[in-house]
Amino acid sequence: MSCPICEKAVDAAYKPFCSKRCADVDLAKWLSGSYALASNDPDDAEALFDAMDQAVQSGENSSDEKLH
């Protein structure tokens, strides 16, 4: 098995990576959005947009309450 980042031999302590550095590189790719899971379901995107709208609206409502 080889490291998915640099293709060196895997170290059991960092499996499936060869080092902490490669594990951190992989984590950074996930957190930055470089990796994504594809979906053919348009409802997934719509549900995400609805959830984002609700979060924004609830944030606006709570900040309005703090002002009054």
N, C-alpha and C positions, 0 to 999 in steps of 0.2 A: 504494500500500500504506500502511496506517495502523498505528500502534503498537497492539498488542493490549491495552495497559494504559490509555493515555490517549486514544488515537485521533488523536494528532497525526501529522504526516508523519514517515516513517522516516528516520533518519540512517544512512548507509551504515556508519559506524564502529560502530554498535550494532545493526545489522539483526538481527532484525525489530523492534527497539525504536527509540524516538526519542532515548533518552538512557541514560546509565549508571544513573540513578535508576530508570527503568522496568524496565531489565534486572534490577536488584537487587530490585525489588518482585516481579517474576515469580519469581526464584530463591527468595525468602523464602516465596512461596506454595507452591512445590514442597517446600521443606524443612519447612514447618510442617504439611504434609498437606492444605492447602486444595485442592490439585489431586489427583486420583486417577484411575487408569485402571480403568475398569469391567471386570468379568469375570463372565460367566454360568456359569463353571465352579466348582462347589463344591469341587472337589479343590484349586484354588488356595488357598483359605482354609485347608483342612485341612493342606496341605503347609506353609503359613506357620506355623500353630500347632505342628506337629510340629518344625519347625526352631527355633522359639523355645524349646520345651521342652528340646530337645537342648542348646541354647546355655546355658540356665539350669543344666541338670544338669551340663554339663561345667565351668561356672564354679564350681559348688558342689564338685565333685570336686577341682578344682585348689586351691581354698582350703582344703579338708580336708587335702590333702597337705602344704600349707605349715605347718599347725598341728602336724603330727606329726613 
